[in-house]
Amino acid sequence: MNNKQGKFIRDENRDYNQKRKTKIDINYLDTNPSSVLITQGKTRVLCAASTGNWMPPHVKNEPKGWVGAQYSLLPSSCTTRVNRERKGVRGRTSEIERMIARSLRSVCNLELIPNESIIVDCDVIQADGGTRSAAVTGGFIALYLLFTDMQSRGQINHMPVSDFVAGISAGVVRGAVMLDLNSSEDMAAQVDLNLVMTETGRICELQATGEEATFRKSQLDEMVDLAGKGIMEQISEQKKALGLI
Protein backbone atom coordinates (compact mmCIF):
# COMPACT_ATOMS: atom_id res chain seq x y z
CA MET A 1 0.00 0.00 0.00
CA ASN A 2 1.02 3.65 -0.31
CA ASN A 3 0.97 6.54 2.09
CA LYS A 4 -0.05 10.08 1.15
CA GLN A 5 3.45 10.88 -0.10
CA GLY A 6 3.41 7.89 -2.45
CA LYS A 7 5.99 5.85 -0.53
CA PHE A 8 5.39 2.10 -0.65
CA ILE A 9 4.66 0.94 2.91
CA ARG A 10 6.12 -2.49 3.61
CA ASP A 11 5.07 -5.09 6.17
CA GLU A 12 6.32 -4.22 9.66
CA ASN A 13 7.39 -0.84 8.20
CA ARG A 14 10.53 -2.39 6.77
CA ASP A 15 13.00 -0.23 4.88
CA TYR A 16 13.50 -1.12 1.23
CA ASN A 17 16.91 -2.64 2.07
CA GLN A 18 15.65 -4.66 5.06
CA LYS A 19 14.84 -8.36 4.95
CA ARG A 20 12.02 -9.97 6.87
CA LYS A 21 12.66 -11.50 10.28
CA THR A 22 14.08 -15.02 10.06
CA LYS A 23 13.39 -17.74 12.62
CA ILE A 24 15.10 -21.12 12.37
CA ASP A 25 14.05 -24.12 14.48
CA ILE A 26 16.48 -27.04 14.06
CA ASN A 27 15.77 -30.71 14.89
CA TYR A 28 12.12 -29.79 14.32
CA LEU A 29 10.85 -33.35 13.72
CA ASP A 30 11.18 -36.17 16.23
CA THR A 31 11.13 -38.59 13.30
CA ASN A 32 14.07 -36.89 11.57
CA PRO A 33 16.49 -34.76 13.60
CA SER A 34 18.08 -33.46 10.36
CA SER A 35 15.08 -31.18 9.98
CA VAL A 36 14.46 -27.44 10.08
CA LEU A 37 11.45 -25.17 10.18
CA ILE A 38 12.46 -21.87 8.64
CA THR A 39 10.17 -18.87 8.98
CA GLN A 40 10.82 -15.87 6.74
CA GLY A 41 8.21 -13.27 7.57
CA LYS A 42 4.98 -15.20 7.11
CA THR A 43 6.55 -17.81 4.82
CA ARG A 44 7.20 -21.13 6.54
CA VAL A 45 9.08 -24.03 4.99
CA LEU A 46 9.80 -27.40 6.60
CA CYS A 47 13.09 -28.86 5.34
CA ALA A 48 14.40 -32.35 6.12
CA ALA A 49 17.42 -34.25 4.80
CA SER A 50 17.50 -38.05 4.50
CA THR A 51 19.71 -40.69 2.94
CA GLY A 52 18.01 -42.31 -0.03
CA ASN A 53 18.50 -45.22 -2.40
CA TRP A 54 18.30 -43.58 -5.84
CA MET A 55 21.29 -42.43 -7.82
CA PRO A 56 21.03 -40.65 -11.22
CA PRO A 57 22.38 -42.78 -14.09
CA HIS A 58 25.33 -40.47 -14.85
CA VAL A 59 26.60 -40.81 -11.26
CA LYS A 60 25.91 -44.51 -10.65
CA ASN A 61 29.33 -45.73 -11.72
CA GLU A 62 31.26 -42.71 -10.47
CA PRO A 63 33.18 -42.60 -7.14
CA LYS A 64 30.91 -39.97 -5.66
CA GLY A 65 27.50 -39.43 -4.14
CA TRP A 66 24.52 -37.23 -4.93
CA VAL A 67 22.30 -34.57 -3.36
CA GLY A 68 18.80 -34.02 -4.73
CA ALA A 69 15.77 -32.06 -3.57
CA GLN A 70 11.99 -32.22 -3.60
CA TYR A 71 9.72 -29.21 -3.14
CA SER A 72 6.00 -28.86 -2.69
CA LEU A 73 3.36 -26.36 -1.72
CA LEU A 74 1.03 -28.01 0.78
CA PRO A 75 -2.69 -27.63 -0.06
CA SER A 76 -3.40 -24.96 2.58
CA SER A 77 -0.11 -23.09 2.17
CA CYS A 78 -1.83 -20.36 0.12
CA THR A 79 -5.10 -18.49 0.63
CA THR A 80 -6.56 -20.53 -2.26
CA ARG A 81 -6.10 -24.31 -1.88
CA VAL A 82 -3.22 -25.73 -3.93
CA ASN A 83 -3.93 -29.10 -5.56
CA ARG A 84 -1.51 -31.90 -4.77
CA GLU A 85 0.64 -33.07 -7.68
CA ARG A 86 -0.27 -36.73 -7.94
CA LYS A 87 1.71 -38.05 -10.90
CA GLY A 88 5.10 -36.43 -10.66
CA VAL A 89 6.04 -32.78 -10.52
CA ARG A 90 5.79 -30.46 -13.48
CA GLY A 91 6.51 -26.91 -14.54
CA ARG A 92 7.26 -24.46 -11.75
CA THR A 93 7.70 -27.16 -9.09
CA SER A 94 10.23 -29.10 -11.16
CA GLU A 95 12.16 -25.90 -11.90
CA ILE A 96 12.32 -24.99 -8.19
CA GLU A 97 13.42 -28.52 -7.20
CA ARG A 98 16.28 -28.37 -9.69
CA MET A 99 17.29 -24.93 -8.46
CA ILE A 100 17.38 -26.06 -4.81
CA ALA A 101 19.34 -29.21 -5.65
CA ARG A 102 21.88 -27.35 -7.82
CA SER A 103 22.38 -24.77 -5.09
CA LEU A 104 23.04 -27.41 -2.42
CA ARG A 105 25.35 -29.47 -4.62
CA SER A 106 27.36 -26.36 -5.49
CA VAL A 107 28.83 -26.29 -1.96
CA CYS A 108 29.28 -30.05 -1.54
CA ASN A 109 32.28 -32.20 -2.37
CA LEU A 110 30.34 -35.22 -3.64
CA GLU A 111 33.48 -37.36 -3.73
CA LEU A 112 33.49 -37.28 0.09
CA ILE A 113 30.12 -39.12 0.16
CA PRO A 114 30.76 -41.98 -2.29
CA ASN A 115 27.69 -44.11 -3.06
CA GLU A 116 25.52 -41.99 -0.75
CA SER A 117 22.30 -40.58 -2.14
CA ILE A 118 20.74 -37.73 -0.14
CA ILE A 119 17.36 -36.11 -0.64
CA VAL A 120 16.36 -32.78 0.90
CA ASP A 121 12.58 -32.38 1.19
CA CYS A 122 11.25 -28.81 1.28
CA ASP A 123 7.55 -28.51 2.07
CA VAL A 124 5.95 -25.08 2.13
CA ILE A 125 3.52 -24.92 5.05
CA GLN A 126 2.61 -21.27 4.45
CA ALA A 127 3.53 -19.19 1.41
CA ASP A 128 3.99 -15.42 1.48
CA GLY A 129 6.71 -14.93 -1.11
CA GLY A 130 10.32 -16.14 -1.26
CA THR A 131 9.52 -19.82 -0.79
CA ARG A 132 12.29 -21.12 -3.05
CA SER A 133 14.88 -18.89 -1.37
CA ALA A 134 13.73 -19.99 2.09
CA ALA A 135 13.91 -23.61 0.90
CA VAL A 136 17.55 -23.17 -0.11
CA THR A 137 18.44 -21.46 3.18
CA GLY A 138 16.62 -24.04 5.32
CA GLY A 139 17.55 -26.97 3.10
CA PHE A 140 21.25 -26.22 3.55
CA ILE A 141 20.87 -26.35 7.35
CA ALA A 142 19.06 -29.69 7.14
CA LEU A 143 21.83 -31.03 4.88
CA TYR A 144 24.53 -29.74 7.25
CA LEU A 145 22.80 -31.45 10.17
CA LEU A 146 22.67 -34.74 8.26
CA PHE A 147 26.34 -34.56 7.28
CA THR A 148 27.29 -33.79 10.89
CA ASP A 149 25.34 -36.85 12.06
CA MET A 150 26.88 -39.06 9.36
CA GLN A 151 30.35 -37.91 10.36
CA SER A 152 29.72 -38.55 14.07
CA ARG A 153 28.55 -42.10 13.26
CA GLY A 154 31.56 -42.80 11.05
CA GLN A 155 29.59 -43.03 7.81
CA ILE A 156 31.79 -40.35 6.27
CA ASN A 157 35.27 -39.24 7.27
CA HIS A 158 35.14 -35.54 6.43
CA MET A 159 32.51 -32.80 6.30
CA PRO A 160 31.55 -32.54 2.60
CA VAL A 161 30.38 -28.90 2.86
CA SER A 162 32.93 -26.49 1.41
CA ASP A 163 31.01 -23.25 2.04
CA PHE A 164 27.77 -21.94 3.50
CA VAL A 165 25.01 -21.02 1.05
CA ALA A 166 21.67 -19.22 1.28
CA GLY A 167 19.10 -17.56 -0.96
CA ILE A 168 16.94 -14.45 -0.92
CA SER A 169 14.78 -12.44 -3.29
CA ALA A 170 14.87 -8.83 -4.44
CA GLY A 171 12.88 -6.85 -6.95
CA VAL A 172 11.75 -3.55 -8.39
CA VAL A 173 8.38 -2.49 -6.98
CA ARG A 174 6.89 0.71 -8.36
CA GLY A 175 10.33 1.83 -9.43
CA ALA A 176 12.07 1.12 -6.11
CA VAL A 177 14.59 -1.70 -5.54
CA MET A 178 13.54 -3.79 -2.53
CA LEU A 179 14.93 -6.76 -0.61
CA ASP A 180 13.04 -9.94 0.33
CA LEU A 181 9.64 -9.43 -1.29
CA ASN A 182 6.51 -10.78 0.34
CA SER A 183 3.60 -12.00 -1.76
CA SER A 184 1.84 -8.65 -2.21
CA GLU A 185 5.12 -6.97 -3.17
CA ASP A 186 5.92 -9.80 -5.57
CA MET A 187 2.56 -9.38 -7.30
CA ALA A 188 3.18 -5.62 -7.68
CA ALA A 189 6.80 -6.03 -8.84
CA GLN A 190 8.00 -4.95 -12.28
CA VAL A 191 11.14 -7.07 -11.80
CA ASP A 192 11.67 -10.19 -9.71
CA LEU A 193 15.09 -11.57 -8.78
CA ASN A 194 16.22 -14.64 -6.84
CA LEU A 195 19.85 -14.96 -5.79
CA VAL A 196 21.68 -17.90 -4.23
CA MET A 197 25.19 -17.11 -3.06
CA THR A 198 27.90 -18.58 -0.84
CA GLU A 199 29.49 -17.00 2.21
CA THR A 200 32.61 -16.31 0.13
CA GLY A 201 30.49 -14.27 -2.29
CA ARG A 202 30.30 -16.75 -5.16
CA ILE A 203 26.99 -16.88 -7.05
CA CYS A 204 25.32 -20.27 -7.41
CA GLU A 205 22.04 -19.17 -8.98
CA LEU A 206 20.77 -15.89 -10.40
CA GLN A 207 17.24 -15.59 -11.74
CA ALA A 208 16.02 -12.16 -12.84
CA THR A 209 12.91 -11.53 -14.92
CA GLY A 210 10.89 -8.54 -15.97
CA GLU A 211 7.17 -8.83 -15.31
CA GLU A 212 5.74 -7.09 -18.38
CA ALA A 213 8.68 -4.71 -18.01
CA THR A 214 12.36 -4.33 -18.74
CA PHE A 215 15.14 -3.23 -16.42
CA ARG A 216 18.51 -1.57 -16.67
CA LYS A 217 21.86 -3.19 -15.85
CA SER A 218 22.29 -0.61 -13.09
CA GLN A 219 19.06 -1.91 -11.49
CA LEU A 220 20.31 -5.50 -11.84
CA ASP A 221 23.56 -4.55 -10.11
CA GLU A 222 21.62 -2.81 -7.34
CA MET A 223 19.37 -5.84 -6.81
CA VAL A 224 22.32 -8.25 -6.75
CA ASP A 225 24.21 -6.08 -4.26
CA LEU A 226 21.14 -5.76 -2.03
CA ALA A 227 20.38 -9.48 -2.21
CA GLY A 228 24.04 -10.25 -1.45
CA LYS A 229 23.76 -8.18 1.72
CA GLY A 230 20.61 -10.10 2.69
CA ILE A 231 22.30 -13.45 2.05
CA MET A 232 25.18 -12.60 4.37
CA GLU A 233 22.58 -11.86 7.06
CA GLN A 234 20.86 -15.19 6.31
CA ILE A 235 24.14 -17.09 6.63
CA SER A 236 24.71 -15.45 9.99
CA GLU A 237 21.25 -16.73 11.02
CA GLN A 238 22.18 -20.22 9.80
CA LYS A 239 25.36 -20.26 11.88
CA LYS A 240 23.54 -19.03 14.98
CA ALA A 241 20.96 -21.81 14.61
CA LEU A 242 23.73 -24.41 14.28
CA GLY A 243 25.57 -23.01 17.30
CA LEU A 244 28.62 -22.05 15.24
CA ILE A 245 28.64 -18.41 16.37
Secondary structure as the mmCIF struct_conf table of DSSP 4:
data_model
#
loop_
_struct_conf.conf_type_id
_struct_conf.id
_struct_conf.beg_label_comp_id
_struct_conf.beg_label_asym_id
_struct_conf.beg_label_seq_id
_struct_conf.end_label_comp_id
_struct_conf.end_label_asym_id
_struct_conf.end_label_seq_id
STRN STRN1 ASN A 2 ASN A 2
TURN_TY1_P TURN_TY1_P1 LYS A 4 GLN A 5
HELX_LH_PP_P HELX_LH_PP_P1 LYS A 7 LYS A 7
STRN STRN2 PHE A 8 PHE A 8
HELX_LH_PP_P HELX_LH_PP_P2 ILE A 9 ARG A 10
HELX_RH_3T_P HELX_RH_3T_P1 ASP A 11 ASN A 13
TURN_TY1_P TURN_TY1_P2 TYR A 16 ASN A 17
HELX_LH_PP_P HELX_LH_PP_P3 LYS A 19 LYS A 21
STRN STRN3 THR A 22 ILE A 26
BEND BEND1 ASN A 27 ASN A 27
BEND BEND2 ASP A 30 THR A 31
BEND BEND3 PRO A 33 SER A 34
STRN STRN4 SER A 35 GLN A 40
TURN_TY1_P TURN_TY1_P3 GLY A 41 LYS A 42
STRN STRN5 THR A 43 THR A 51
BEND BEND4 ASN A 53 ASN A 53
HELX_RH_AL_P HELX_RH_AL_P1 PRO A 57 LYS A 60
TURN_TY1_P TURN_TY1_P4 ASN A 61 ASN A 61
BEND BEND5 GLU A 62 LYS A 64
STRN STRN6 TRP A 66 LEU A 73
TURN_TY1_P TURN_TY1_P5 PRO A 75 SER A 76
BEND BEND6 SER A 77 THR A 80
HELX_LH_PP_P HELX_LH_PP_P4 ARG A 81 ARG A 84
BEND BEND7 LYS A 87 GLY A 88
HELX_RH_AL_P HELX_RH_AL_P2 GLY A 91 ARG A 105
TURN_TY1_P TURN_TY1_P6 SER A 106 VAL A 107
STRN STRN7 CYS A 108 CYS A 108
HELX_RH_3T_P HELX_RH_3T_P2 LEU A 110 LEU A 112
BEND BEND8 ILE A 113 ILE A 113
TURN_TY1_P TURN_TY1_P7 PRO A 114 ASN A 115
STRN STRN8 SER A 117 GLN A 126
BEND BEND9 ASP A 128 GLY A 129
HELX_RH_AL_P HELX_RH_AL_P3 THR A 131 SER A 152
TURN_TY1_P TURN_TY1_P8 ARG A 153 GLY A 154
BEND BEND10 GLN A 155 GLN A 155
BEND BEND11 ASN A 157 HIS A 158
STRN STRN9 VAL A 161 VAL A 161
BEND BEND12 ASP A 163 ASP A 163
STRN STRN10 VAL A 165 VAL A 173
TURN_TY1_P TURN_TY1_P9 ARG A 174 GLY A 175
STRN STRN11 ALA A 176 LEU A 179
BEND BEND13 ASP A 180 ASP A 180
HELX_RH_AL_P HELX_RH_AL_P4 SER A 183 ALA A 188
STRN STRN12 ALA A 189 THR A 198
TURN_TY1_P TURN_TY1_P10 GLU A 199 THR A 200
BEND BEND14 GLY A 201 GLY A 201
STRN STRN13 ILE A 203 GLY A 210
BEND BEND15 GLU A 211 ALA A 213
HELX_RH_AL_P HELX_RH_AL_P5 LYS A 217 ALA A 241
TURN_TY1_P TURN_TY1_P11 LEU A 242 GLY A 243
#
